[in-house]
């Protein structure tokens, strides 16, 4: 017996604290990492660009003809574009996307609910993807994803001559209740993204090149990694009830703006323990 899904109700029953408004962006980047791994395990191949989309620059009225002190305010963030050169939305990935709670990537720590978080925080998602189909032919797929319509405006055609692997996921319409509680600058977003994806940076083979682009500002996450690293990582194997676990230990530098913390990485995600670490 098949069961129907009512998307608005499913979203209503999907909890997400307002302070976690960037989690859908992070999940999209992790999807890109997985997509790249389908194409190549060469660390030099993969590339992910996160473009911050802001409101158009508006004119500010200066009261009494005097400029206000401090740096000029940044325009609000409307959304993000995540661009990668991974495998794209081929038939298997598309089928998984259309199946809520899919187990297609369960072995990679995925629960099949990330796209629900997209619509929890953003009003719409648009996807454009060039990929190789099962026969090796380059195809182009595009579609939109919204709460009222679900997956719509689907298009599947032959890709243009000379097209290369490229997928763009555009998260648009950043809902105000989440936007107001989220980081506002490229630097803080880059730092938070690095913390979320920490496991991919310390694993064997490392992470693809990841860039945060905010107009003319460009931040490389490998530079963030270098800034954070306090010492080289060490690996250790432990056995619990005849089950062997591999543990990677590393120390990161704490910034002045953040209390020291413990980051537990499991199932390829980072969980931050906010309890303060006491130093002897």
Secondary structure as UniProt FT lines:
FT   HELIX           7..12
FT   HELIX           18..20
FT   TURN            21..22
FT   HELIX           23..39
FT   TURN            43..45
FT   STRAND          47..54
FT   HELIX           63..65
FT   STRAND          77..84
FT   HELIX           91..97
FT   TURN            100..101
FT   TURN            104..105
FT   HELIX           106..108
FT   HELIX           114..121
FT   STRAND          122..132
FT   TURN            134..135
FT   STRAND          138..146
FT   TURN            147..149
FT   STRAND          150..158
FT   TURN            161..162
FT   STRAND          166..174
FT   HELIX           176..179
FT   TURN            180..181
FT   HELIX           186..196
FT   HELIX           198..202
FT   TURN            204..205
FT   STRAND          209..214
FT   TURN            215..216
FT   STRAND          217..220
FT   HELIX           221..228
FT   STRAND          234..240
FT   TURN            241..242
FT   STRAND          243..249
FT   TURN            256..257
FT   STRAND          262..266
FT   TURN            267..268
FT   STRAND          269..273
//
